[in-house]
Every structure is written in C-alpha cells, then in structure tokens.
C-alpha cells in the first residue's frame, strides 16, 4: 500500500518546535509510515512577508531533501499586489502542481473577488488548489495571534462558479454533513481528515462525501503521523482508494 499524504509541512511552526521539523526527521517518519508521495507546504507562508522567498526555499528543500517523495505546493496571497506573478513563479519557475492557500492567516474572505480570480486562474492552468481552513485549535493559539478558522460558507458558490477547478479542503472542524454534501456537489472537491476527531469520525465523513472524495492528510509534523494511520484503520478505508483520489485531484488521472 503506497500512501499519498496530501498534507505535510516543511520549515518551523512559528510558536514551538515540533518533532519532524528537521527534513531528515520528516523524511524518516514518512518513509517509515509507507508514504510514497507527500504534498508539502511551508509553515513560513503563514507569517513571512516575502512569499516569493518562502516558495523558492520550499521548492529547493523538496529537491534537496525529498528524494523524489516531496512535492512542493507553494502559497499565493491574492491580496498582495504581485500575486499573479507569484502564481506564475510557482508554476513556471518552480514547476509546482498545486498551491496551498491560508485565507485566515492572510486576511481575506472566500467571497473576495480576488480569491475567485485566483481559483479561475488555477483552473485555467490545470493545477490543484488546497485551502487550509485553520492551522491550530483556537483554544491553544498564541494570545498575540488570534487567528480563527476561515468562514467556509461562501466556498460552495465560489467552487460552482469556476469550471474545471480541482480543490481540496484541509484542516477544518465543526463542518456539518449538509455543508460537506453541498460543497462536494458544487464541483470536484476533495477533503482530508487531519482535524476530524471522535470515534468513527472519518467513517462518518466518508459517508457524508463518499469515499471517492476523501484523501489522506496527516498534517505532519504538527500532528503525529500515526494518528492519521489509526483513523484510516478504524474507518476501514483503503489507502489505495485515497491515493487514487489524490491522483485525480492532482490531475494525473482524468
């Protein structure tokens, strides 16, 4: 069984050290867990002002340390004046297959016209878009950085308005089954389960959206990779099916 982990991060979480925030540790854990491919964003994208430098470091680290396993997903902030140029750099210079957005840290809503324009450009260029709704439980955030989960209510309409969009929602909590069904019905939307909690939480999620829309996402190194594996085992889901879903999300299989 070859796992495609769609939700890992490089560099340092801004507020504490994590096991796995050194590339050697991260790679060792992923290989031990049977991961064949890991889609990597950068924690630096949250607070660093220069996203161009963040994305260049991410691409270089994936080449240097990834040994063919790490696939970089750069970050674009549609509220910055040069965001279209940064999107071009991600695709042309760094040859990335997708981008990972952090609307809550970057301060824009999902009904913002700039966000919708970014989705349209990504669909036009055939790349996957990941949206991280949150990064940490709101009860444990640093008191000087009160960042709440992104408001997801406008997302189904934004997805429905963009033909050909392939999108993944990651790092979310408290989303109702009705909303998940509305979102996945709006277009080609996939979800991971890193922040799904509770007994049979992943099994209920797969019933809400169908197993064909669930992808493996550990959120390592912020969370223990073993936690994701245990959720899959409890839900009796197939990592092969989730890997096939990830390839569809990436556009490798149509």
ChimeraX attribute file (.defattr): number of C-alpha atoms within 10 A of each C-alpha:
attribute: neighborCount
match mode: 1-to-1
recipient: residues
	/A:1	10
	/A:2	13
	/A:3	25
	/A:4	24
	/A:5	28
	/A:6	27
	/A:7	25
	/A:8	25
	/A:9	25
	/A:10	23
	/A:11	20
	/A:12	17
	/A:13	17
	/A:14	12
	/A:15	8
	/A:16	7
	/A:17	12
	/A:18	15
	/A:19	13
	/A:20	23
	/A:21	19
	/A:22	14
	/A:23	16
	/A:24	11
	/A:25	12
	/A:26	20
	/A:27	20
	/A:28	11
	/A:29	19
	/A:30	22
	/A:31	13
	/A:32	9
	/A:33	14
	/A:34	13
	/A:35	17
	/A:36	16
	/A:37	19
	/A:38	25
	/A:39	21
	/A:40	26
	/A:41	29
	/A:42	22
	/A:43	19
	/A:44	22
	/A:45	25
	/A:46	19
	/A:47	11
	/A:48	12
	/A:49	11
	/A:50	10
	/A:51	20
	/A:52	21
	/A:53	13
	/A:54	21
	/A:55	25
	/A:56	16
	/A:57	18
	/A:58	28
	/A:59	25
	/A:60	14
	/A:61	16
	/A:62	21
	/A:63	15
	/A:64	12
	/A:65	14
	/A:66	20
	/A:67	9
	/A:68	12
	/A:69	19
	/A:70	26
	/A:71	22
	/A:72	32
	/A:73	30
	/A:74	31
	/A:75	27
	/A:76	25
	/A:77	24
	/A:78	23
	/A:79	15
	/A:80	13
	/A:81	9
	/A:82	12
	/A:83	18
	/A:84	16
	/A:85	12
	/A:86	21
	/A:87	23
	/A:88	14
	/A:89	17
	/A:90	24
	/A:91	19
	/A:92	10
	/A:93	12
	/A:94	17
	/A:95	14
	/A:96	20
	/A:97	20
	/A:98	27
	/A:99	23
	/A:100	26
	/A:101	23
	/A:102	21
	/A:103	23
	/A:104	20
	/A:105	21
	/A:106	17
	/A:107	11
	/A:108	18
	/A:109	17
	/A:110	19
	/A:111	15
	/A:112	13
	/A:113	14
	/A:114	17
	/A:115	19
	/A:116	19
	/A:117	15
	/A:118	18
	/A:119	25
	/A:120	19
	/A:121	16
	/A:122	22
	/A:123	18
	/A:124	13
	/A:125	15
	/A:126	16
	/A:127	22
	/A:128	22
	/A:129	26
	/A:130	26
	/A:131	19
	/A:132	20
	/A:133	21
	/A:134	21
	/A:135	22
	/A:136	16
	/A:137	14
	/A:138	12
	/A:139	9
	/A:140	8
	/A:141	14
	/A:142	12
	/A:143	8
	/A:144	6
	/A:145	8
	/A:146	11
	/A:147	18
	/A:148	16
	/A:149	20
	/A:150	19
	/A:151	15
	/A:152	16
	/A:153	14
	/A:154	13
	/A:155	19
	/A:156	20
	/A:157	16
	/A:158	21
	/A:159	23
	/A:160	16
	/A:161	15
	/A:162	19
	/A:163	13
	/A:164	18
	/A:165	23
	/A:166	24
	/A:167	26
	/A:168	23
	/A:169	22
	/A:170	25
	/A:171	22
	/A:172	22
	/A:173	15
	/A:174	9
	/A:175	11
	/A:176	11
	/A:177	14
	/A:178	10
	/A:179	16
	/A:180	18
	/A:181	16
	/A:182	15
	/A:183	24
	/A:184	22
	/A:185	14
	/A:186	17
	/A:187	20
	/A:188	18
	/A:189	22
	/A:190	25
	/A:191	28
	/A:192	26
	/A:193	25
	/A:194	23
	/A:195	22
	/A:196	19
	/A:197	12
	/A:198	8
	/A:199	11
	/A:200	15
	/A:201	15
	/A:202	26
	/A:203	17
	/A:204	14
	/A:205	22
	/A:206	20
	/A:207	11
	/A:208	17
	/A:209	22
	/A:210	14
	/A:211	19
	/A:212	15
	/A:213	23
	/A:214	25
	/A:215	30
	/A:216	26
	/A:217	25
	/A:218	27
	/A:219	24
	/A:220	25
	/A:221	24
	/A:222	19
	/A:223	16
	/A:224	16
	/A:225	20
	/A:226	13
	/A:227	14
	/A:228	22
	/A:229	16
	/A:230	11
	/A:231	22
	/A:232	18
	/A:233	13
	/A:234	13
	/A:235	16
	/A:236	12
	/A:237	16
	/A:238	15
	/A:239	20
	/A:240	15
	/A:241	17
	/A:242	24
	/A:243	22
	/A:244	20
	/A:245	23
	/A:246	25
	/A:247	15
	/A:248	18
	/A:249	25
	/A:250	20
	/A:251	15
	/A:252	11
	/A:253	10
	/A:254	7
